[in-house]
Amino acid sequence: MSQLLTDRLNQILPTITTNNFLEGKGLGNEIAFYIFDYDPEKELQIREHIDFLLNQIPKTAPDLKVTHINLFDLILDYLKERKLLDKVLQMQQQKGDAAVQKALAAPLHASKLLPLFEKAAAPEENDLVLVSGVGNVYPLLRTHSLLNNLHPVMGQTPLILFFPGSYDGQALKLFGSLQDDNYYRAFKLIP
């Protein structure tokens, strides 16, 4: 276990439970989107830490309402609801990943997922939204596209995206090597 990652993880809870963070102070009218980037090999440690956060936040800040959205689970539920999941799995076996990606481009377009995400995030009811599962939904859903479309949905509610790769404040690199389009509007949660 990397000591640097452990130190960064240990800073999350005290950071996100402060009034300054929750009220977006110091953001200069920017949206309250934060990215916690990490080595993709540490995915299991990150999942455990998200569970830890969801367990500890009510103890640390009992009035703080937080929700967690796993993008992979969100998309699976959506495909099941639309009765597409079995068809997609069959297509993947018969025609491969590229055919699935092409077939799901329209149903999984960010504009179609926005109402689903908004319902799950309930930004008017929650003080904080944690988002994970980014690596699991690639290449079906691109991070920059999702974030760009979430601006009007989230309002002033802070969103933390756990990102398996690197973010330098301008560019997202999924898995540390796949360059996504630039995204300038998020802040690194813990440098």
Accessible surface in RSA format (square Angstrom, percent):
REM  Atomic radii and reference values for relative SASA: ProtOr
REM  Chains: A
REM  Algorithm: Lee & Richards
REM  Probe-radius: 1.40
REM  Slices: 20
REM RES _ NUM      All-atoms   Total-Side   Main-Chain    Non-polar    All polar
REM                ABS   REL    ABS   REL    ABS   REL    ABS   REL    ABS   REL
RES MET A   1   170.78  88.4  98.30  65.1  72.48 172.6  86.69  73.7  84.08 111.4
RES SER A   2    46.09  38.9  34.80  46.4  11.29  26.0  30.56  65.1  15.53  21.8
RES GLN A   3   120.84  67.6 114.25  83.5   6.59  15.7  57.77 123.0  63.07  47.8
RES LEU A   4   126.36  70.4 120.95  86.5   5.41  13.6 123.00  86.4   3.36   9.0
RES LEU A   5    11.07   6.2   9.99   7.1   1.08   2.7  10.79   7.6   0.28   0.8
RES THR A   6    28.39  20.2  28.39  28.8   0.00   0.0  27.31  36.7   1.08   1.6
RES ASP A   7    61.58  43.1  58.13  57.9   3.46   8.2  19.55  46.0  42.04  41.9
RES ARG A   8    24.07  10.1  24.07  12.3   0.00   0.0   8.70  11.9  15.37   9.3
RES LEU A   9     7.14   4.0   6.29   4.5   0.85   2.1   6.29   4.4   0.85   2.3
RES ASN A  10    92.76  64.0  76.09  73.5  16.68  40.2  27.04  65.1  65.72  63.5
RES GLN A  11    83.22  46.5  81.53  59.6   1.69   4.0  29.34  62.4  53.88  40.9
RES ILE A  12     0.00   0.0   0.00   0.0   0.00   0.0   0.00   0.0   0.00   0.0
RES LEU A  13    26.22  14.6  26.22  18.8   0.00   0.0  26.22  18.4   0.00   0.0
RES PRO A  14    80.00  58.3  68.47  62.4  11.53  41.9  75.48  62.3   4.52  28.1
RES THR A  15    43.97  31.3  38.26  38.8   5.71  13.6  28.79  38.7  15.18  22.9
RES ILE A  16     0.00   0.0   0.00   0.0   0.00   0.0   0.00   0.0   0.00   0.0
RES THR A  17    28.68  20.4  10.03  10.2  18.64  44.4   2.70   3.6  25.98  39.3
RES THR A  18    59.76  42.5  54.69  55.4   5.06  12.1  54.95  73.8   4.81   7.3
RES ASN A  19   105.20  72.5  99.70  96.4   5.49  13.2  14.92  35.9  90.28  87.3
RES ASN A  20    90.21  62.2  88.15  85.2   2.06   5.0  17.03  41.0  73.19  70.7
RES PHE A  21    16.38   8.2   9.25   5.7   7.12  18.5  15.83   9.6   0.54   1.6
RES LEU A  22    37.80  21.0  24.66  17.6  13.13  33.0  24.66  17.3  13.13  35.3
RES GLU A  23   107.16  61.5  73.70  55.8  33.45  79.7  42.38  82.0  64.77  52.9
RES GLY A  24    19.01  23.4   0.00   N/A  19.01  23.4   7.49  20.5  11.53  25.8
RES LYS A  25   128.87  62.9 104.70  64.2  24.16  57.5  68.21  61.4  60.66  64.6
RES GLY A  26    85.19 105.1   0.00   N/A  85.19 105.1  42.06 115.4  43.13  96.6
RES LEU A  27    21.83  12.2  15.11  10.8   6.72  16.9  16.65  11.7   5.18  14.0
RES GLY A  28    66.74  82.3   0.00   N/A  66.74  82.3  43.14 118.4  23.60  52.9
RES ASN A  29   160.35 110.6 118.86 114.9  41.49  99.9  36.25  87.3 124.10 119.9
RES GLU A  30    69.06  39.7  62.91  47.6   6.15  14.6  18.96  36.7  50.11  40.9
RES ILE A  31    21.31  12.1  19.86  14.8   1.44   3.5  21.30  15.3   0.00   0.0
RES ALA A  32     3.51   3.2   2.25   3.5   1.26   2.9   2.25   3.2   1.26   3.4
RES PHE A  33     1.94   1.0   1.94   1.2   0.00   0.0   1.94   1.2   0.00   0.0
RES TYR A  34    18.69   8.7  18.25  10.4   0.44   1.1  12.82   9.6   5.87   7.2
RES ILE A  35     0.82   0.5   0.58   0.4   0.24   0.6   0.58   0.4   0.24   0.6
RES PHE A  36     0.00   0.0   0.00   0.0   0.00   0.0   0.00   0.0   0.00   0.0
RES ASP A  37    10.37   7.3   9.87   9.8   0.50   1.2   2.42   5.7   7.96   7.9
RES TYR A  38    11.73   5.5   4.52   2.6   7.21  18.8   7.14   5.4   4.59   5.7
RES ASP A  39    74.45  52.1  61.30  61.0  13.15  31.1  29.48  69.4  44.97  44.9
RES PRO A  40    39.49  28.8  30.15  27.5   9.34  34.0  30.48  25.2   9.01  56.0
RES GLU A  41   156.16  89.7 119.95  90.7  36.21  86.2  48.03  92.9 108.13  88.3
RES LYS A  42    54.06  26.4  51.94  31.9   2.12   5.1  19.79  17.8  34.27  36.5
RES GLU A  43    33.68  19.3  33.61  25.4   0.06   0.1  24.05  46.5   9.62   7.9
RES LEU A  44   122.22  68.1 121.16  86.7   1.06   2.7 121.22  85.1   1.00   2.7
RES GLN A  45    34.30  19.2  28.92  21.1   5.38  12.8  23.72  50.5  10.58   8.0
RES ILE A  46     1.25   0.7   1.25   0.9   0.00   0.0   1.25   0.9   0.00   0.0
RES ARG A  47   104.57  43.9 101.86  51.9   2.71   6.4  43.24  59.1  61.33  37.2
RES GLU A  48   122.66  70.4 116.26  88.0   6.40  15.2  44.78  86.6  77.88  63.6
RES HIS A  49    22.16  12.1  19.59  13.6   2.57   6.6   9.57   9.9  12.59  14.7
RES ILE A  50     3.42   1.9   3.42   2.5   0.00   0.0   3.42   2.5   0.00   0.0
RES ASP A  51    93.07  65.2  86.92  86.5   6.15  14.5  27.98  65.9  65.09  64.9
RES PHE A  52    90.08  45.1  83.46  51.7   6.62  17.2  89.49  54.3   0.59   1.7
RES LEU A  53     0.00   0.0   0.00   0.0   0.00   0.0   0.00   0.0   0.00   0.0
RES LEU A  54    54.95  30.6  43.11  30.8  11.84  29.8  43.47  30.5  11.48  30.9
RES ASN A  55    81.81  56.4  72.55  70.1   9.26  22.3  21.66  52.1  60.15  58.1
RES GLN A  56    40.69  22.8  40.69  29.7   0.00   0.0   0.96   2.0  39.73  30.1
RES ILE A  57     0.07   0.0   0.07   0.1   0.00   0.0   0.07   0.1   0.00   0.0
RES PRO A  58    70.02  51.0  62.03  56.5   7.99  29.1  62.99  52.0   7.03  43.7
RES LYS A  59   135.70  66.2 103.86  63.7  31.84  75.8  80.11  72.1  55.59  59.2
RES THR A  60    72.83  51.8  41.31  41.9  31.52  75.1  39.74  53.4  33.09  50.0
RES ALA A  61    19.95  18.3  15.31  23.6   4.64  10.6  19.95  28.1   0.00   0.0
RES PRO A  62   105.11  76.6  78.73  71.8  26.39  95.9  79.66  65.8  25.45 158.2
RES ASP A  63   130.67  91.5 114.71 114.2  15.96  37.7  42.31  99.6  88.36  88.1
RES LEU A  64    18.70  10.4   4.69   3.4  14.01  35.2   7.32   5.1  11.38  30.6
RES LYS A  65   124.83  60.9 120.12  73.7   4.72  11.2  71.54  64.4  53.29  56.8
RES VAL A  66    33.21  21.9   9.43   8.5  23.78  57.3   9.43   8.2  23.78  64.5
RES THR A  67    30.59  21.8  26.64  27.0   3.95   9.4   9.75  13.1  20.84  31.5
RES HIS A  68    60.13  32.9  35.38  24.6  24.75  63.3  21.72  22.4  38.41  44.7
RES ILE A  69     7.59   4.3   4.56   3.4   3.03   7.3   7.59   5.5   0.00   0.0
RES ASN A  70    42.93  29.6  36.97  35.7   5.95  14.3   5.25  12.6  37.68  36.4
RES LEU A  71     3.93   2.2   3.93   2.8   0.00   0.0   3.93   2.8   0.00   0.0
RES PHE A  72    77.45  38.7  77.45  48.0   0.00   0.0  77.45  47.0   0.00   0.0
RES ASP A  73    73.90  51.8  72.80  72.5   1.09   2.6  22.07  51.9  51.83  51.7
RES LEU A  74    21.78  12.1  18.88  13.5   2.90   7.3  21.46  15.1   0.32   0.9
RES ILE A  75     5.95   3.4   5.95   4.4   0.00   0.0   5.95   4.3   0.00   0.0
RES LEU A  76    46.21  25.7  46.21  33.1   0.00   0.0  46.21  32.5   0.00   0.0
RES ASP A  77    85.31  59.8  80.94  80.6   4.37  10.3  27.98  65.8  57.33  57.2
RES TYR A  78    18.43   8.6  17.66  10.0   0.76   2.0  14.67  11.0   3.75   4.6
RES LEU A  79     5.52   3.1   5.52   3.9   0.00   0.0   5.52   3.9   0.00   0.0
RES LYS A  80   115.76  56.5 101.82  62.5  13.94  33.2  60.22  54.2  55.54  59.2
RES GLU A  81   131.21  75.3 102.91  77.9  28.29  67.4  47.13  91.2  84.08  68.6
RES ARG A  82   109.52  46.0  86.09  43.9  23.43  55.8  28.62  39.1  80.90  49.0
RES LYS A  83   162.45  79.3 149.60  91.8  12.85  30.6 111.39 100.3  51.06  54.4
RES LEU A  84    36.92  20.6  36.92  26.4   0.00   0.0  36.92  25.9   0.00   0.0
RES LEU A  85    26.25  14.6  25.72  18.4   0.53   1.3  25.72  18.1   0.53   1.4
RES ASP A  86   115.01  80.6 107.97 107.5   7.04  16.6  37.18  87.5  77.83  77.6
RES LYS A  87   132.99  64.9 127.18  78.0   5.81  13.8  82.38  74.1  50.61  53.9
RES VAL A  88    17.86  11.8  17.58  15.9   0.27   0.7  17.86  15.5   0.00   0.0
RES LEU A  89    97.62  54.4  96.49  69.0   1.13   2.9  96.70  67.9   0.93   2.5
RES GLN A  90   101.08  56.5  97.82  71.5   3.25   7.7  24.98  53.2  76.10  57.7
RES MET A  91    53.77  27.8  50.55  33.5   3.21   7.7  52.75  44.8   1.01   1.3
RES GLN A  92    72.60  40.6  69.53  50.8   3.07   7.3  18.05  38.4  54.55  41.4
RES GLN A  93   153.38  85.8 116.94  85.5  36.44  86.8  35.14  74.8 118.24  89.7
RES GLN A  94   125.42  70.1  87.35  63.8  38.07  90.6  36.53  77.8  88.88  67.4
RES LYS A  95   144.10  70.3 111.95  68.7  32.14  76.5  69.29  62.4  74.80  79.7
RES GLY A  96    25.85  31.9   0.00   N/A  25.85  31.9  24.31  66.7   1.55   3.5
RES ASP A  97   101.92  71.4  93.38  92.9   8.53  20.2  37.85  89.1  64.06  63.9
RES ALA A  98    80.56  74.1  68.41 105.6  12.15  27.6  73.03 102.8   7.53  19.9
RES ALA A  99    27.99  25.7  17.21  26.6  10.79  24.5  24.53  34.5   3.46   9.2
RES VAL A 100    11.75   7.7  11.68  10.6   0.07   0.2  11.75  10.2   0.00   0.0
RES GLN A 101    75.04  42.0  73.70  53.9   1.34   3.2  16.57  35.3  58.47  44.3
RES LYS A 102   173.24  84.5 156.63  96.1  16.61  39.5 106.09  95.5  67.15  71.5
RES ALA A 103    45.07  41.4  20.02  30.9  25.05  57.0  31.93  45.0  13.14  34.8
RES LEU A 104     4.90   2.7   4.28   3.1   0.63   1.6   4.65   3.3   0.25   0.7
RES ALA A 105    64.05  58.9  47.54  73.4  16.50  37.5  57.87  81.5   6.18  16.4
RES ALA A 106    62.79  57.7  54.65  84.3   8.14  18.5  61.65  86.8   1.15   3.0
RES PRO A 107    20.13  14.7  19.15  17.5   0.98   3.6  20.12  16.6   0.01   0.1
RES LEU A 108     4.07   2.3   0.68   0.5   3.39   8.5   1.05   0.7   3.02   8.1
RES HIS A 109   102.09  55.8  96.76  67.3   5.33  13.6  70.69  72.9  31.40  36.5
RES ALA A 110     4.29   3.9   0.40   0.6   3.89   8.9   0.40   0.6   3.89  10.3
RES SER A 111    64.52  54.5  51.72  69.0  12.79  29.5  38.05  81.0  26.47  37.1
RES LYS A 112   103.34  50.4  89.90  55.2  13.45  32.0  64.16  57.8  39.18  41.7
RES LEU A 113     2.67   1.5   2.61   1.9   0.06   0.1   2.67   1.9   0.00   0.0
RES LEU A 114    30.86  17.2  30.51  21.8   0.34   0.9  30.72  21.6   0.14   0.4
RES PRO A 115    84.26  61.4  75.68  69.0   8.58  31.2  79.11  65.3   5.15  32.0
RES LEU A 116    37.77  21.0  33.05  23.6   4.71  11.8  35.54  25.0   2.23   6.0
RES PHE A 117     0.39   0.2   0.39   0.2   0.00   0.0   0.39   0.2   0.00   0.0
RES GLU A 118    73.31  42.1  72.10  54.5   1.21   2.9  12.94  25.0  60.37  49.3
RES LYS A 119   173.96  84.9 151.44  92.9  22.52  53.6 104.58  94.1  69.38  73.9
RES ALA A 120    39.71  36.5  17.58  27.1  22.13  50.3  29.13  41.0  10.58  28.0
RES ALA A 121     0.00   0.0   0.00   0.0   0.00   0.0   0.00   0.0   0.00   0.0
RES ALA A 122    14.24  13.1  13.61  21.0   0.63   1.4  14.24  20.1   0.00   0.0
RES PRO A 123    13.07   9.5   7.03   6.4   6.04  22.0   7.35   6.1   5.71  35.5
RES GLU A 124   136.07  78.1  92.54  70.0  43.53 103.6  72.84 140.9  63.22  51.6
RES GLU A 125   113.47  65.1 102.21  77.3  11.26  26.8  41.49  80.3  71.98  58.8
RES ASN A 126    25.47  17.6  19.73  19.1   5.74  13.8   0.27   0.7  25.20  24.4
RES ASP A 127    56.58  39.6  50.24  50.0   6.33  15.0  13.39  31.5  43.19  43.1
RES LEU A 128     0.00   0.0   0.00   0.0   0.00   0.0   0.00   0.0   0.00   0.0
RES VAL A 129     0.00   0.0   0.00   0.0   0.00   0.0   0.00   0.0   0.00   0.0
RES LEU A 130     0.00   0.0   0.00   0.0   0.00   0.0   0.00   0.0   0.00   0.0
RES VAL A 131     0.43   0.3   0.43   0.4   0.00   0.0   0.43   0.4   0.00   0.0
RES SER A 132     7.23   6.1   7.17   9.6   0.06   0.1   5.03  10.7   2.20   3.1
RES GLY A 133     6.47   8.0   0.00   N/A   6.47   8.0   2.97   8.1   3.51   7.9
RES VAL A 134     4.59   3.0   3.55   3.2   1.03   2.5   3.55   3.1   1.03   2.8
RES GLY A 135    17.59  21.7   0.00   N/A  17.59  21.7   7.23  19.8  10.36  23.2
RES ASN A 136    69.71  48.1  42.72  41.3  26.99  65.0  12.21  29.4  57.51  55.6
RES VAL A 137     3.69   2.4   2.47   2.2   1.22   2.9   3.69   3.2   0.00   0.0
RES TYR A 138    63.42  29.6  47.04  26.8  16.38  42.6  23.92  18.0  39.50  48.7
RES PRO A 139    52.07  37.9  45.96  41.9   6.11  22.2  45.96  37.9   6.11  38.0
RES LEU A 140    55.80  31.1  38.65  27.6  17.16  43.1  39.98  28.1  15.82  42.6
RES LEU A 141    10.86   6.0   6.29   4.5   4.57  11.5   7.66   5.4   3.20   8.6
RES ARG A 142    85.54  35.9  82.79  42.2   2.75   6.5  24.21  33.1  61.33  37.2
RES THR A 143     7.32   5.2   2.85   2.9   4.47  10.7   3.56   4.8   3.76   5.7
RES HIS A 144    29.02  15.9  29.02  20.2   0.00   0.0  16.12  16.6  12.89  15.0
RES SER A 145    34.32  29.0  30.92  41.3   3.40   7.8  16.76  35.7  17.57  24.6
RES LEU A 146     4.22   2.3   4.22   3.0   0.00   0.0   4.22   3.0   0.00   0.0
RES LEU A 147     0.89   0.5   0.89   0.6   0.00   0.0   0.89   0.6   0.00   0.0
RES ASN A 148    69.42  47.9  57.76  55.8  11.66  28.1  20.29  48.8  49.13  47.5
RES ASN A 149    47.22  32.6  43.15  41.7   4.07   9.8   4.14  10.0  43.08  41.6
RES LEU A 150     0.48   0.3   0.48   0.3   0.00   0.0   0.48   0.3   0.00   0.0
RES HIS A 151    32.38  17.7  25.56  17.8   6.81  17.4  17.89  18.4  14.48  16.9
RES PRO A 152   113.23  82.5  76.16  69.4  37.07 134.7  88.95  73.4  24.28 150.9
RES VAL A 153    22.50  14.8  11.14  10.1  11.36  27.4  14.12  12.3   8.38  22.7
RES MET A 154     2.04   1.1   0.28   0.2   1.76   4.2   0.51   0.4   1.52   2.0
RES GLY A 155    38.39  47.3   0.00   N/A  38.39  47.3  35.07  96.2   3.32   7.4
RES GLN A 156   150.61  84.2 137.16 100.2  13.46  32.0  66.71 142.0  83.91  63.6
RES THR A 157    16.60  11.8  11.82  12.0   4.78  11.4   3.65   4.9  12.95  19.6
RES PRO A 158     2.59   1.9   2.59   2.4   0.00   0.0   2.59   2.1   0.00   0.0
RES LEU A 159     0.86   0.5   0.86   0.6   0.00   0.0   0.86   0.6   0.00   0.0
RES ILE A 160     0.00   0.0   0.00   0.0   0.00   0.0   0.00   0.0   0.00   0.0
RES LEU A 161     0.70   0.4   0.70   0.5   0.00   0.0   0.70   0.5   0.00   0.0
RES PHE A 162     1.01   0.5   0.47   0.3   0.54   1.4   0.47   0.3   0.54   1.5
RES PHE A 163     0.26   0.1   0.26   0.2   0.00   0.0   0.26   0.2   0.00   0.0
RES PRO A 164     3.93   2.9   3.93   3.6   0.00   0.0   3.93   3.2   0.00   0.0
RES GLY A 165     7.33   9.0   0.00   N/A   7.33   9.0   1.93   5.3   5.41  12.1
RES SER A 166    48.64  41.1  48.31  64.5   0.33   0.8  38.03  81.0  10.61  14.9
RES TYR A 167     2.08   1.0   0.00   0.0   2.08   5.4   0.46   0.3   1.62   2.0
RES ASP A 168   108.51  76.0  76.12  75.8  32.39  76.6  44.74 105.3  63.78  63.6
RES GLY A 169    28.17  34.7   0.00   N/A  28.17  34.7  19.09  52.4   9.08  20.3
RES GLN A 170   103.30  57.8 103.30  75.5   0.00   0.0  13.91  29.6  89.39  67.8
RES ALA A 171    17.16  15.8  15.08  23.3   2.08   4.7  15.08  21.2   2.08   5.5
RES LEU A 172     0.00   0.0   0.00   0.0   0.00   0.0   0.00   0.0   0.00   0.0
RES LYS A 173    85.08  41.5  85.08  52.2   0.00   0.0  28.75  25.9  56.33  60.0
RES LEU A 174     6.89   3.8   6.89   4.9   0.00   0.0   6.89   4.8   0.00   0.0
RES PHE A 175    81.01  40.5  64.35  39.9  16.66  43.3  64.35  39.0  16.66  47.7
RES GLY A 176    42.23  52.1   0.00   N/A  42.23  52.1  18.56  50.9  23.67  53.0
RES SER A 177    85.52  72.3  58.37  77.9  27.15  62.5  46.03  98.0  39.49  55.3
RES LEU A 178    71.49  39.8  69.33  49.6   2.16   5.4  70.89  49.8   0.60   1.6
RES GLN A 179    92.35  51.6  69.62  50.9  22.74  54.1  53.04 112.9  39.31  29.8
RES ASP A 180     8.61   6.0   5.88   5.9   2.73   6.4   3.20   7.5   5.40   5.4
RES ASP A 181    87.61  61.4  82.21  81.8   5.40  12.8  18.69  44.0  68.93  68.7
RES ASN A 182    74.44  51.3  54.90  53.1  19.54  47.0   8.23  19.8  66.21  64.0
RES TYR A 183     3.71   1.7   2.25   1.3   1.46   3.8   3.71   2.8   0.00   0.0
RES TYR A 184   132.09  61.7 110.40  62.8  21.68  56.4  84.66  63.6  47.43  58.5
RES ARG A 185    94.54  39.7  91.49  46.6   3.05   7.3  38.34  52.4  56.19  34.1
RES ALA A 186     6.18   5.7   0.03   0.1   6.15  14.0   0.06   0.1   6.12  16.2
RES PHE A 187    69.79  34.9  66.36  41.1   3.44   8.9  69.79  42.3   0.00   0.0
RES LYS A 188    74.01  36.1  56.33  34.6  17.67  42.1  27.07  24.4  46.94  50.0
RES LEU A 189    12.61   7.0   0.77   0.6  11.83  29.7   0.94   0.7  11.67  31.4
RES ILE A 190     5.95   3.4   5.80   4.3   0.15   0.4   5.80   4.2   0.15   0.4
RES PRO A 191   124.86  91.0  93.88  85.6  30.98 112.6 111.19  91.8  13.68  85.0
END  Absolute sums over single chains surface
CHAIN  1 A    10105.8       8249.4       1856.4       5419.1       4686.7
END  Absolute sums over all chains
TOTAL         10105.8       8249.4       1856.4       5419.1       4686.7
